[in-house]
Amino acid sequence: MATTSNYALRLPTSLKKAAEAIAREDGTTLNQFIVCAVAEKLSALKTSDYFVERAARGDIAEALRLMRRPCGEPPRPGDEVPPDYVRVP
């Protein structure tokens, strides 16, 4: 079992009531709802940081060069560019 710690959380009454209602609808406790909400927020922030870091290492010129390189295979069925495709500059 993971170790846990306690934290006295002060919520506005309206926010607490709304969270309790959602937790009840979901068949869980307010505590579990808050734990999941915090975990979800942390995950979103870490994902955002990850993509910012990856983008900083990206080389657009190299990616475009790779996309333009000649290849020996025609597109497979379903890989064609749709006739109504509009290229955005």
PDB file of N, CA, C and O in Angstrom, chain B, residues numbered from 101:
ATOM      1  N   MET B 101       0.837  -1.170   0.000  1.00  0.00           N
ATOM      2  CA  MET B 101       0.000   0.000   0.000  1.00  0.00           C
ATOM      3  C   MET B 101       0.890   1.244   0.000  1.00  0.00           C
ATOM      4  O   MET B 101       1.907   1.285   0.692  1.00  0.00           O
ATOM      5  N   ALA B 102       0.508   2.242  -0.768  1.00  0.00           N
ATOM      6  CA  ALA B 102       1.275   3.483  -0.841  1.00  0.00           C
ATOM      7  C   ALA B 102       1.117   4.262   0.458  1.00  0.00           C
ATOM      8  O   ALA B 102       0.082   4.203   1.123  1.00  0.00           O
ATOM      9  N   THR B 103       2.162   4.986   0.792  1.00  0.00           N
ATOM     10  CA  THR B 103       2.061   5.836   1.975  1.00  0.00           C
ATOM     11  C   THR B 103       1.224   7.059   1.633  1.00  0.00           C
ATOM     12  O   THR B 103       1.225   7.527   0.494  1.00  0.00           O
ATOM     13  N   THR B 104       0.523   7.562   2.609  1.00  0.00           N
ATOM     14  CA  THR B 104      -0.325   8.728   2.395  1.00  0.00           C
ATOM     15  C   THR B 104      -0.014   9.770   3.454  1.00  0.00           C
ATOM     16  O   THR B 104       0.597   9.476   4.482  1.00  0.00           O
ATOM     17  N   SER B 105      -0.444  10.981   3.184  1.00  0.00           N
ATOM     18  CA  SER B 105      -0.328  12.037   4.176  1.00  0.00           C
ATOM     19  C   SER B 105      -1.627  12.827   4.173  1.00  0.00           C
ATOM     20  O   SER B 105      -2.390  12.791   3.208  1.00  0.00           O
ATOM     21  N   ASN B 106      -1.863  13.528   5.249  1.00  0.00           N
ATOM     22  CA  ASN B 106      -3.084  14.312   5.379  1.00  0.00           C
ATOM     23  C   ASN B 106      -2.801  15.769   5.085  1.00  0.00           C
ATOM     24  O   ASN B 106      -1.711  16.277   5.346  1.00  0.00           O
ATOM     25  N   TYR B 107      -3.809  16.434   4.534  1.00  0.00           N
ATOM     26  CA  TYR B 107      -3.719  17.856   4.258  1.00  0.00           C
ATOM     27  C   TYR B 107      -5.106  18.445   4.461  1.00  0.00           C
ATOM     28  O   TYR B 107      -6.070  18.008   3.833  1.00  0.00           O
ATOM     29  N   ALA B 108      -5.205  19.428   5.331  1.00  0.00           N
ATOM     30  CA  ALA B 108      -6.497  20.078   5.574  1.00  0.00           C
ATOM     31  C   ALA B 108      -6.770  21.022   4.406  1.00  0.00           C
ATOM     32  O   ALA B 108      -6.089  22.032   4.230  1.00  0.00           O
ATOM     33  N   LEU B 109      -7.762  20.676   3.628  1.00  0.00           N
ATOM     34  CA  LEU B 109      -8.092  21.438   2.431  1.00  0.00           C
ATOM     35  C   LEU B 109      -9.286  22.339   2.707  1.00  0.00           C
ATOM     36  O   LEU B 109     -10.330  21.868   3.158  1.00  0.00           O
ATOM     37  N   ARG B 110      -9.139  23.623   2.439  1.00  0.00           N
ATOM     38  CA  ARG B 110     -10.243  24.547   2.623  1.00  0.00           C
ATOM     39  C   ARG B 110     -10.851  24.854   1.261  1.00  0.00           C
ATOM     40  O   ARG B 110     -10.204  25.439   0.393  1.00  0.00           O
ATOM     41  N   LEU B 111     -12.101  24.452   1.091  1.00  0.00           N
ATOM     42  CA  LEU B 111     -12.810  24.680  -0.164  1.00  0.00           C
ATOM     43  C   LEU B 111     -13.981  25.625   0.085  1.00  0.00           C
ATOM     44  O   LEU B 111     -14.604  25.559   1.145  1.00  0.00           O
ATOM     45  N   PRO B 112     -14.290  26.493  -0.858  1.00  0.00           N
ATOM     46  CA  PRO B 112     -15.528  27.252  -0.742  1.00  0.00           C
ATOM     47  C   PRO B 112     -16.704  26.270  -0.688  1.00  0.00           C
ATOM     48  O   PRO B 112     -16.675  25.221  -1.331  1.00  0.00           O
ATOM     49  N   THR B 113     -17.719  26.615   0.070  1.00  0.00           N
ATOM     50  CA  THR B 113     -18.864  25.717   0.267  1.00  0.00           C
ATOM     51  C   THR B 113     -19.468  25.272  -1.062  1.00  0.00           C
ATOM     52  O   THR B 113     -19.788  24.095  -1.234  1.00  0.00           O
ATOM     53  N   SER B 114     -19.624  26.194  -1.994  1.00  0.00           N
ATOM     54  CA  SER B 114     -20.248  25.841  -3.275  1.00  0.00           C
ATOM     55  C   SER B 114     -19.400  24.826  -4.053  1.00  0.00           C
ATOM     56  O   SER B 114     -19.939  23.913  -4.679  1.00  0.00           O
ATOM     57  N   LEU B 115     -18.091  24.989  -4.010  1.00  0.00           N
ATOM     58  CA  LEU B 115     -17.197  24.065  -4.704  1.00  0.00           C
ATOM     59  C   LEU B 115     -17.230  22.685  -4.041  1.00  0.00           C
ATOM     60  O   LEU B 115     -17.237  21.662  -4.726  1.00  0.00           O
ATOM     61  N   LYS B 116     -17.251  22.664  -2.714  1.00  0.00           N
ATOM     62  CA  LYS B 116     -17.308  21.388  -1.996  1.00  0.00           C
ATOM     63  C   LYS B 116     -18.603  20.653  -2.308  1.00  0.00           C
ATOM     64  O   LYS B 116     -18.590  19.447  -2.553  1.00  0.00           O
ATOM     65  N   LYS B 117     -19.722  21.374  -2.300  1.00  0.00           N
ATOM     66  CA  LYS B 117     -21.019  20.737  -2.598  1.00  0.00           C
ATOM     67  C   LYS B 117     -21.033  20.170  -4.019  1.00  0.00           C
ATOM     68  O   LYS B 117     -21.525  19.065  -4.245  1.00  0.00           O
ATOM     69  N   ALA B 118     -20.492  20.930  -4.972  1.00  0.00           N
ATOM     70  CA  ALA B 118     -20.457  20.447  -6.353  1.00  0.00           C
ATOM     71  C   ALA B 118     -19.579  19.205  -6.473  1.00  0.00           C
ATOM     72  O   ALA B 118     -19.943  18.250  -7.160  1.00  0.00           O
ATOM     73  N   ALA B 119     -18.427  19.214  -5.809  1.00  0.00           N
ATOM     74  CA  ALA B 119     -17.528  18.050  -5.851  1.00  0.00           C
ATOM     75  C   ALA B 119     -18.171  16.844  -5.188  1.00  0.00           C
ATOM     76  O   ALA B 119     -18.045  15.723  -5.681  1.00  0.00           O
ATOM     77  N   GLU B 120     -18.858  17.066  -4.076  1.00  0.00           N
ATOM     78  CA  GLU B 120     -19.561  15.965  -3.399  1.00  0.00           C
ATOM     79  C   GLU B 120     -20.632  15.365  -4.307  1.00  0.00           C
ATOM     80  O   GLU B 120     -20.792  14.146  -4.363  1.00  0.00           O
ATOM     81  N   ALA B 121     -21.357  16.218  -5.011  1.00  0.00           N
ATOM     82  CA  ALA B 121     -22.413  15.719  -5.898  1.00  0.00           C
ATOM     83  C   ALA B 121     -21.821  14.873  -7.020  1.00  0.00           C
ATOM     84  O   ALA B 121     -22.347  13.807  -7.340  1.00  0.00           O
ATOM     85  N   ILE B 122     -20.736  15.342  -7.614  1.00  0.00           N
ATOM     86  CA  ILE B 122     -20.100  14.568  -8.694  1.00  0.00           C
ATOM     87  C   ILE B 122     -19.545  13.255  -8.161  1.00  0.00           C
ATOM     88  O   ILE B 122     -19.686  12.214  -8.803  1.00  0.00           O
ATOM     89  N   ALA B 123     -18.918  13.297  -6.995  1.00  0.00           N
ATOM     90  CA  ALA B 123     -18.379  12.075  -6.394  1.00  0.00           C
ATOM     91  C   ALA B 123     -19.496  11.076  -6.130  1.00  0.00           C
ATOM     92  O   ALA B 123     -19.348   9.885  -6.401  1.00  0.00           O
ATOM     93  N   ARG B 124     -20.604  11.560  -5.604  1.00  0.00           N
ATOM     94  CA  ARG B 124     -21.746  10.689  -5.320  1.00  0.00           C
ATOM     95  C   ARG B 124     -22.266  10.059  -6.609  1.00  0.00           C
ATOM     96  O   ARG B 124     -22.531   8.857  -6.650  1.00  0.00           O
ATOM     97  N   GLU B 125     -22.412  10.870  -7.666  1.00  0.00           N
ATOM     98  CA  GLU B 125     -22.874  10.352  -8.965  1.00  0.00           C
ATOM     99  C   GLU B 125     -21.915   9.300  -9.513  1.00  0.00           C
ATOM    100  O   GLU B 125     -22.323   8.355 -10.189  1.00  0.00           O
ATOM    101  N   ASP B 126     -20.642   9.483  -9.210  1.00  0.00           N
ATOM    102  CA  ASP B 126     -19.613   8.561  -9.701  1.00  0.00           C
ATOM    103  C   ASP B 126     -19.467   7.339  -8.799  1.00  0.00           C
ATOM    104  O   ASP B 126     -18.740   6.402  -9.131  1.00  0.00           O
ATOM    105  N   GLY B 127     -20.159   7.348  -7.657  1.00  0.00           N
ATOM    106  CA  GLY B 127     -20.092   6.216  -6.739  1.00  0.00           C
ATOM    107  C   GLY B 127     -18.790   6.156  -5.969  1.00  0.00           C
ATOM    108  O   GLY B 127     -18.315   5.071  -5.633  1.00  0.00           O
ATOM    109  N   THR B 128     -18.209   7.308  -5.687  1.00  0.00           N
ATOM    110  CA  THR B 128     -16.951   7.347  -4.953  1.00  0.00           C
ATOM    111  C   THR B 128     -17.043   8.358  -3.822  1.00  0.00           C
ATOM    112  O   THR B 128     -18.062   9.028  -3.653  1.00  0.00           O
ATOM    113  N   THR B 129     -15.980   8.460  -3.060  1.00  0.00           N
ATOM    114  CA  THR B 129     -15.961   9.408  -1.950  1.00  0.00           C
ATOM    115  C   THR B 129     -15.412  10.751  -2.415  1.00  0.00           C
ATOM    116  O   THR B 129     -14.774  10.847  -3.463  1.00  0.00           O
ATOM    117  N   LEU B 130     -15.668  11.776  -1.627  1.00  0.00           N
ATOM    118  CA  LEU B 130     -15.116  13.098  -1.926  1.00  0.00           C
ATOM    119  C   LEU B 130     -13.592  13.030  -1.923  1.00  0.00           C
ATOM    120  O   LEU B 130     -12.940  13.630  -2.777  1.00  0.00           O
ATOM    121  N   ASN B 131     -13.031  12.305  -0.971  1.00  0.00           N
ATOM    122  CA  ASN B 131     -11.574  12.176  -0.905  1.00  0.00           C
ATOM    123  C   ASN B 131     -11.022  11.574  -2.197  1.00  0.00           C
ATOM    124  O   ASN B 131     -10.058  12.090  -2.763  1.00  0.00           O
ATOM    125  N   GLN B 132     -11.630  10.488  -2.658  1.00  0.00           N
ATOM    126  CA  GLN B 132     -11.144   9.836  -3.874  1.00  0.00           C
ATOM    127  C   GLN B 132     -11.314  10.750  -5.079  1.00  0.00           C
ATOM    128  O   GLN B 132     -10.459  10.780  -5.965  1.00  0.00           O
ATOM    129  N   PHE B 133     -12.410  11.493  -5.115  1.00  0.00           N
ATOM    130  CA  PHE B 133     -12.630  12.430  -6.209  1.00  0.00           C
ATOM    131  C   PHE B 133     -11.518  13.485  -6.240  1.00  0.00           C
ATOM    132  O   PHE B 133     -10.977  13.794  -7.302  1.00  0.00           O
ATOM    133  N   ILE B 134     -11.185  14.032  -5.073  1.00  0.00           N
ATOM    134  CA  ILE B 134     -10.146  15.064  -4.996  1.00  0.00           C
ATOM    135  C   ILE B 134      -8.783  14.483  -5.362  1.00  0.00           C
ATOM    136  O   ILE B 134      -8.006  15.126  -6.067  1.00  0.00           O
ATOM    137  N   VAL B 135      -8.489  13.281  -4.891  1.00  0.00           N
ATOM    138  CA  VAL B 135      -7.221  12.626  -5.231  1.00  0.00           C
ATOM    139  C   VAL B 135      -7.114  12.463  -6.752  1.00  0.00           C
ATOM    140  O   VAL B 135      -6.072  12.758  -7.336  1.00  0.00           O
ATOM    141  N   CYS B 136      -8.171  12.004  -7.376  1.00  0.00           N
ATOM    142  CA  CYS B 136      -8.160  11.814  -8.832  1.00  0.00           C
ATOM    143  C   CYS B 136      -8.035  13.149  -9.559  1.00  0.00           C
ATOM    144  O   CYS B 136      -7.335  13.240 -10.567  1.00  0.00           O
ATOM    145  N   ALA B 137      -8.704  14.185  -9.060  1.00  0.00           N
ATOM    146  CA  ALA B 137      -8.634  15.502  -9.688  1.00  0.00           C
ATOM    147  C   ALA B 137      -7.217  16.059  -9.624  1.00  0.00           C
ATOM    148  O   ALA B 137      -6.721  16.618 -10.602  1.00  0.00           O
ATOM    149  N   VAL B 138      -6.572  15.908  -8.481  1.00  0.00           N
ATOM    150  CA  VAL B 138      -5.196  16.394  -8.333  1.00  0.00           C
ATOM    151  C   VAL B 138      -4.265  15.587  -9.246  1.00  0.00           C
ATOM    152  O   VAL B 138      -3.396  16.161  -9.903  1.00  0.00           O
ATOM    153  N   ALA B 139      -4.438  14.282  -9.292  1.00  0.00           N
ATOM    154  CA  ALA B 139      -3.604  13.441 -10.156  1.00  0.00           C
ATOM    155  C   ALA B 139      -3.802  13.814 -11.627  1.00  0.00           C
ATOM    156  O   ALA B 139      -2.838  13.861 -12.391  1.00  0.00           O
ATOM    157  N   GLU B 140      -5.033  14.075 -12.018  1.00  0.00           N
ATOM    158  CA  GLU B 140      -5.325  14.455 -13.394  1.00  0.00           C
ATOM    159  C   GLU B 140      -4.661  15.786 -13.746  1.00  0.00           C
ATOM    160  O   GLU B 140      -4.094  15.925 -14.829  1.00  0.00           O
ATOM    161  N   LYS B 141      -4.724  16.748 -12.858  1.00  0.00           N
ATOM    162  CA  LYS B 141      -4.108  18.053 -13.090  1.00  0.00           C
ATOM    163  C   LYS B 141      -2.585  17.925 -13.196  1.00  0.00           C
ATOM    164  O   LYS B 141      -1.969  18.512 -14.086  1.00  0.00           O
ATOM    165  N   LEU B 142      -1.985  17.157 -12.287  1.00  0.00           N
ATOM    166  CA  LEU B 142      -0.535  16.942 -12.349  1.00  0.00           C
ATOM    167  C   LEU B 142      -0.132  16.288 -13.661  1.00  0.00           C
ATOM    168  O   LEU B 142       0.878  16.657 -14.261  1.00  0.00           O
ATOM    169  N   SER B 143      -0.916  15.324 -14.101  1.00  0.00           N
ATOM    170  CA  SER B 143      -0.635  14.640 -15.359  1.00  0.00           C
ATOM    171  C   SER B 143      -0.700  15.614 -16.530  1.00  0.00           C
ATOM    172  O   SER B 143       0.157  15.577 -17.412  1.00  0.00           O
ATOM    173  N   ALA B 144      -1.704  16.481 -16.547  1.00  0.00           N
ATOM    174  CA  ALA B 144      -1.831  17.462 -17.623  1.00  0.00           C
ATOM    175  C   ALA B 144      -0.637  18.419 -17.634  1.00  0.00           C
ATOM    176  O   ALA B 144      -0.099  18.725 -18.698  1.00  0.00           O
ATOM    177  N   LEU B 145      -0.224  18.887 -16.465  1.00  0.00           N
ATOM    178  CA  LEU B 145       0.914  19.798 -16.389  1.00  0.00           C
ATOM    179  C   LEU B 145       2.207  19.127 -16.824  1.00  0.00           C
ATOM    180  O   LEU B 145       3.005  19.725 -17.547  1.00  0.00           O
ATOM    181  N   LYS B 146       2.419  17.885 -16.389  1.00  0.00           N
ATOM    182  CA  LYS B 146       3.633  17.168 -16.769  1.00  0.00           C
ATOM    183  C   LYS B 146       3.644  16.876 -18.275  1.00  0.00           C
ATOM    184  O   LYS B 146       4.695  16.932 -18.913  1.00  0.00           O
ATOM    185  N   THR B 147       2.481  16.568 -18.832  1.00  0.00           N
ATOM    186  CA  THR B 147       2.391  16.312 -20.267  1.00  0.00           C
ATOM    187  C   THR B 147       2.712  17.568 -21.045  1.00  0.00           C
ATOM    188  O   THR B 147       3.439  17.522 -22.037  1.00  0.00           O
ATOM    189  N   SER B 148       2.178  18.682 -20.605  1.00  0.00           N
ATOM    190  CA  SER B 148       2.463  19.957 -21.257  1.00  0.00           C
ATOM    191  C   SER B 148       3.959  20.261 -21.209  1.00  0.00           C
ATOM    192  O   SER B 148       4.550  20.651 -22.216  1.00  0.00           O
ATOM    193  N   ASP B 149       4.563  20.084 -20.054  1.00  0.00           N
ATOM    194  CA  ASP B 149       6.007  20.306 -19.920  1.00  0.00           C
ATOM    195  C   ASP B 149       6.800  19.387 -20.851  1.00  0.00           C
ATOM    196  O   ASP B 149       7.787  19.808 -21.453  1.00  0.00           O
ATOM    197  N   TYR B 150       6.364  18.137 -20.963  1.00  0.00           N
ATOM    198  CA  TYR B 150       7.033  17.169 -21.810  1.00  0.00           C
ATOM    199  C   TYR B 150       7.036  17.633 -23.268  1.00  0.00           C
ATOM    200  O   TYR B 150       8.065  17.589 -23.941  1.00  0.00           O
ATOM    201  N   PHE B 151       5.866  18.082 -23.747  1.00  0.00           N
ATOM    202  CA  PHE B 151       5.792  18.507 -25.139  1.00  0.00           C
ATOM    203  C   PHE B 151       6.550  19.805 -25.393  1.00  0.00           C
ATOM    204  O   PHE B 151       7.099  19.987 -26.480  1.00  0.00           O
ATOM    205  N   VAL B 152       6.595  20.697 -24.431  1.00  0.00           N
ATOM    206  CA  VAL B 152       7.389  21.914 -24.567  1.00  0.00           C
ATOM    207  C   VAL B 152       8.868  21.545 -24.681  1.00  0.00           C
ATOM    208  O   VAL B 152       9.588  22.087 -25.520  1.00  0.00           O
ATOM    209  N   GLU B 153       9.310  20.624 -23.836  1.00  0.00           N
ATOM    210  CA  GLU B 153      10.709  20.184 -23.866  1.00  0.00           C
ATOM    211  C   GLU B 153      11.030  19.478 -25.187  1.00  0.00           C
ATOM    212  O   GLU B 153      12.091  19.699 -25.771  1.00  0.00           O
ATOM    213  N   ARG B 154      10.109  18.630 -25.654  1.00  0.00           N
ATOM    214  CA  ARG B 154      10.332  17.925 -26.926  1.00  0.00           C
ATOM    215  C   ARG B 154      10.369  18.898 -28.094  1.00  0.00           C
ATOM    216  O   ARG B 154      11.193  18.756 -28.997  1.00  0.00           O
ATOM    217  N   ALA B 155       9.478  19.887 -28.080  1.00  0.00           N
ATOM    218  CA  ALA B 155       9.440  20.866 -29.169  1.00  0.00           C
ATOM    219  C   ALA B 155      10.733  21.665 -29.228  1.00  0.00           C
ATOM    220  O   ALA B 155      11.195  22.022 -30.311  1.00  0.00           O
ATOM    221  N   ALA B 156      11.315  21.946 -28.073  1.00  0.00           N
ATOM    222  CA  ALA B 156      12.566  22.709 -28.034  1.00  0.00           C
ATOM    223  C   ALA B 156      13.700  21.938 -28.700  1.00  0.00           C
ATOM    224  O   ALA B 156      14.638  22.539 -29.223  1.00  0.00           O
ATOM    225  N   ARG B 157      13.615  20.607 -28.683  1.00  0.00           N
ATOM    226  CA  ARG B 157      14.661  19.792 -29.303  1.00  0.00           C
ATOM    227  C   ARG B 157      14.383  19.508 -30.766  1.00  0.00           C
ATOM    228  O   ARG B 157      15.229  18.942 -31.458  1.00  0.00           O
ATOM    229  N   GLY B 158      13.202  19.896 -31.248  1.00  0.00           N
ATOM    230  CA  GLY B 158      12.811  19.590 -32.613  1.00  0.00           C
ATOM    231  C   GLY B 158      13.607  20.368 -33.647  1.00  0.00           C
ATOM    232  O   GLY B 158      14.079  21.473 -33.383  1.00  0.00           O
ATOM    233  N   ASP B 159      13.747  19.791 -34.803  1.00  0.00           N
ATOM    234  CA  ASP B 159      14.447  20.433 -35.918  1.00  0.00           C
ATOM    235  C   ASP B 159      13.486  20.433 -37.102  1.00  0.00           C
ATOM    236  O   ASP B 159      13.381  19.445 -37.828  1.00  0.00           O
ATOM    237  N   ILE B 160      12.789  21.549 -37.289  1.00  0.00           N
ATOM    238  CA  ILE B 160      11.765  21.622 -38.323  1.00  0.00           C
ATOM    239  C   ILE B 160      12.359  21.411 -39.706  1.00  0.00           C
ATOM    240  O   ILE B 160      11.777  20.704 -40.528  1.00  0.00           O
ATOM    241  N   ALA B 161      13.504  22.012 -39.972  1.00  0.00           N
ATOM    242  CA  ALA B 161      14.128  21.859 -41.291  1.00  0.00           C
ATOM    243  C   ALA B 161      14.431  20.390 -41.583  1.00  0.00           C
ATOM    244  O   ALA B 161      14.211  19.919 -42.699  1.00  0.00           O
ATOM    245  N   GLU B 162      14.929  19.676 -40.595  1.00  0.00           N
ATOM    246  CA  GLU B 162      15.239  18.245 -40.788  1.00  0.00           C
ATOM    247  C   GLU B 162      13.955  17.438 -40.984  1.00  0.00           C
ATOM    248  O   GLU B 162      13.915  16.532 -41.816  1.00  0.00           O
ATOM    249  N   ALA B 163      12.932  17.755 -40.239  1.00  0.00           N
ATOM    250  CA  ALA B 163      11.656  17.038 -40.394  1.00  0.00           C
ATOM    251  C   ALA B 163      11.086  17.258 -41.792  1.00  0.00           C
ATOM    252  O   ALA B 163      10.610  16.315 -42.424  1.00  0.00           O
ATOM    253  N   LEU B 164      11.133  18.488 -42.272  1.00  0.00           N
ATOM    254  CA  LEU B 164      10.633  18.770 -43.622  1.00  0.00           C
ATOM    255  C   LEU B 164      11.484  18.075 -44.682  1.00  0.00           C
ATOM    256  O   LEU B 164      10.953  17.595 -45.684  1.00  0.00           O
ATOM    257  N   ARG B 165      12.805  18.015 -44.471  1.00  0.00           N
ATOM    258  CA  ARG B 165      13.679  17.299 -45.406  1.00  0.00           C
ATOM    259  C   ARG B 165      13.292  15.821 -45.477  1.00  0.00           C
ATOM    260  O   ARG B 165      13.227  15.238 -46.559  1.00  0.00           O
ATOM    261  N   LEU B 166      13.038  15.231 -44.324  1.00  0.00           N
ATOM    262  CA  LEU B 166      12.629  13.825 -44.302  1.00  0.00           C
ATOM    263  C   LEU B 166      11.291  13.623 -45.004  1.00  0.00           C
ATOM    264  O   LEU B 166      11.096  12.625 -45.697  1.00  0.00           O
ATOM    265  N   MET B 167      10.377  14.562 -44.827  1.00  0.00           N
ATOM    266  CA  MET B 167       9.066  14.439 -45.464  1.00  0.00           C
ATOM    267  C   MET B 167       9.164  14.559 -46.992  1.00  0.00           C
ATOM    268  O   MET B 167       8.348  13.991 -47.717  1.00  0.00           O
ATOM    269  N   ARG B 168      10.160  15.296 -47.467  1.00  0.00           N
ATOM    270  CA  ARG B 168      10.296  15.498 -48.916  1.00  0.00           C
ATOM    271  C   ARG B 168      11.152  14.438 -49.609  1.00  0.00           C
ATOM    272  O   ARG B 168      11.225  14.408 -50.837  1.00  0.00           O
ATOM    273  N   ARG B 169      11.786  13.588 -48.847  1.00  0.00           N
ATOM    274  CA  ARG B 169      12.695  12.621 -49.470  1.00  0.00           C
ATOM    275  C   ARG B 169      11.915  11.666 -50.378  1.00  0.00           C
ATOM    276  O   ARG B 169      10.765  11.324 -50.101  1.00  0.00           O
ATOM    277  N   PRO B 170      12.554  11.253 -51.449  1.00  0.00           N
ATOM    278  CA  PRO B 170      11.874  10.310 -52.352  1.00  0.00           C
ATOM    279  C   PRO B 170      11.774   8.940 -51.685  1.00  0.00           C
ATOM    280  O   PRO B 170      12.629   8.540 -50.895  1.00  0.00           O
ATOM    281  N   CYS B 171      10.731   8.263 -52.021  1.00  0.00           N
ATOM    282  CA  CYS B 171      10.583   6.906 -51.487  1.00  0.00           C
ATOM    283  C   CYS B 171      10.135   5.992 -52.612  1.00  0.00           C
ATOM    284  O   CYS B 171       9.721   6.459 -53.673  1.00  0.00           O
ATOM    285  N   GLY B 172      10.215   4.728 -52.386  1.00  0.00           N
ATOM    286  CA  GLY B 172       9.939   3.776 -53.440  1.00  0.00           C
ATOM    287  C   GLY B 172       8.553   3.178 -53.417  1.00  0.00           C
ATOM    288  O   GLY B 172       8.241   2.343 -54.266  1.00  0.00           O
ATOM    289  N   GLU B 173       7.718   3.565 -52.494  1.00  0.00           N
ATOM    290  CA  GLU B 173       6.393   2.967 -52.394  1.00  0.00           C
ATOM    291  C   GLU B 173       5.305   4.004 -52.632  1.00  0.00           C
ATOM    292  O   GLU B 173       5.360   5.106 -52.085  1.00  0.00           O
ATOM    293  N   PRO B 174       4.320   3.652 -53.445  1.00  0.00           N
ATOM    294  CA  PRO B 174       3.180   4.559 -53.576  1.00  0.00           C
ATOM    295  C   PRO B 174       2.337   4.483 -52.295  1.00  0.00           C
ATOM    296  O   PRO B 174       2.485   3.547 -51.509  1.00  0.00           O
ATOM    297  N   PRO B 175       1.473   5.446 -52.091  1.00  0.00           N
ATOM    298  CA  PRO B 175       0.618   5.379 -50.896  1.00  0.00           C
ATOM    299  C   PRO B 175      -0.215   4.097 -50.903  1.00  0.00           C
ATOM    300  O   PRO B 175      -0.646   3.626 -51.955  1.00  0.00           O
ATOM    301  N   ARG B 176      -0.426   3.562 -49.749  1.00  0.00           N
ATOM    302  CA  ARG B 176      -1.282   2.388 -49.623  1.00  0.00           C
ATOM    303  C   ARG B 176      -2.738   2.831 -49.722  1.00  0.00           C
ATOM    304  O   ARG B 176      -3.043   3.997 -49.470  1.00  0.00           O
ATOM    305  N   PRO B 177      -3.632   1.932 -50.079  1.00  0.00           N
ATOM    306  CA  PRO B 177      -5.046   2.309 -50.144  1.00  0.00           C
ATOM    307  C   PRO B 177      -5.498   2.918 -48.805  1.00  0.00           C
ATOM    308  O   PRO B 177      -5.275   2.345 -47.739  1.00  0.00           O
ATOM    309  N   GLY B 178      -6.130   4.077 -48.891  1.00  0.00           N
ATOM    310  CA  GLY B 178      -6.578   4.778 -47.700  1.00  0.00           C
ATOM    311  C   GLY B 178      -5.617   5.855 -47.246  1.00  0.00           C
ATOM    312  O   GLY B 178      -5.970   6.682 -46.405  1.00  0.00           O
ATOM    313  N   ASP B 179      -4.380   5.863 -47.797  1.00  0.00           N
ATOM    314  CA  ASP B 179      -3.382   6.863 -47.411  1.00  0.00           C
ATOM    315  C   ASP B 179      -3.352   8.062 -48.356  1.00  0.00           C
ATOM    316  O   ASP B 179      -2.552   8.979 -48.169  1.00  0.00           O
ATOM    317  N   GLU B 180      -4.214   8.059 -49.364  1.00  0.00           N
ATOM    318  CA  GLU B 180      -4.205   9.150 -50.327  1.00  0.00           C
ATOM    319  C   GLU B 180      -4.647  10.452 -49.662  1.00  0.00           C
ATOM    320  O   GLU B 180      -5.350  10.442 -48.652  1.00  0.00           O
ATOM    321  N   VAL B 181      -4.225  11.566 -50.245  1.00  0.00           N
ATOM    322  CA  VAL B 181      -4.664  12.876 -49.783  1.00  0.00           C
ATOM    323  C   VAL B 181      -6.111  13.049 -50.245  1.00  0.00           C
ATOM    324  O   VAL B 181      -6.399  12.856 -51.426  1.00  0.00           O
ATOM    325  N   PRO B 182      -7.023  13.406 -49.345  1.00  0.00           N
ATOM    326  CA  PRO B 182      -8.428  13.572 -49.757  1.00  0.00           C
ATOM    327  C   PRO B 182      -8.558  14.670 -50.810  1.00  0.00           C
ATOM    328  O   PRO B 182      -7.818  15.652 -50.761  1.00  0.00           O
ATOM    329  N   PRO B 183      -9.483  14.526 -51.762  1.00  0.00           N
ATOM    330  CA  PRO B 183      -9.619  15.515 -52.833  1.00  0.00           C
ATOM    331  C   PRO B 183     -10.001  16.914 -52.306  1.00  0.00           C
ATOM    332  O   PRO B 183      -9.707  17.913 -52.963  1.00  0.00           O
ATOM    333  N   ASP B 184     -10.633  16.996 -51.163  1.00  0.00           N
ATOM    334  CA  ASP B 184     -11.033  18.295 -50.631  1.00  0.00           C
ATOM    335  C   ASP B 184     -10.023  18.861 -49.645  1.00  0.00           C
ATOM    336  O   ASP B 184     -10.321  19.812 -48.922  1.00  0.00           O
ATOM    337  N   TYR B 185      -8.824  18.276 -49.614  1.00  0.00           N
ATOM    338  CA  TYR B 185      -7.778  18.743 -48.699  1.00  0.00           C
ATOM    339  C   TYR B 185      -7.333  20.147 -49.067  1.00  0.00           C
ATOM    340  O   TYR B 185      -7.087  20.440 -50.237  1.00  0.00           O
ATOM    341  N   VAL B 186      -7.230  21.009 -48.077  1.00  0.00           N
ATOM    342  CA  VAL B 186      -6.757  22.375 -48.295  1.00  0.00           C
ATOM    343  C   VAL B 186      -5.479  22.545 -47.484  1.00  0.00           C
ATOM    344  O   VAL B 186      -5.467  22.356 -46.268  1.00  0.00           O
ATOM    345  N   ARG B 187      -4.411  22.904 -48.177  1.00  0.00           N
ATOM    346  CA  ARG B 187      -3.122  23.096 -47.496  1.00  0.00           C
ATOM    347  C   ARG B 187      -3.107  24.469 -46.829  1.00  0.00           C
ATOM    348  O   ARG B 187      -3.403  25.486 -47.457  1.00  0.00           O
ATOM    349  N   VAL B 188      -2.756  24.475 -45.546  1.00  0.00           N
ATOM    350  CA  VAL B 188      -2.650  25.721 -44.800  1.00  0.00           C
ATOM    351  C   VAL B 188      -1.204  26.166 -44.847  1.00  0.00           C
ATOM    352  O   VAL B 188      -0.310  25.402 -44.483  1.00  0.00           O
ATOM    353  N   PRO B 189      -0.954  27.413 -45.298  1.00  0.00           N
ATOM    354  CA  PRO B 189       0.451  27.857 -45.413  1.00  0.00           C
ATOM    355  C   PRO B 189       1.151  27.961 -44.092  1.00  0.00           C
ATOM    356  O   PRO B 189       2.327  28.320 -44.043  1.00  0.00           O
TER     357      PRO B 189
END
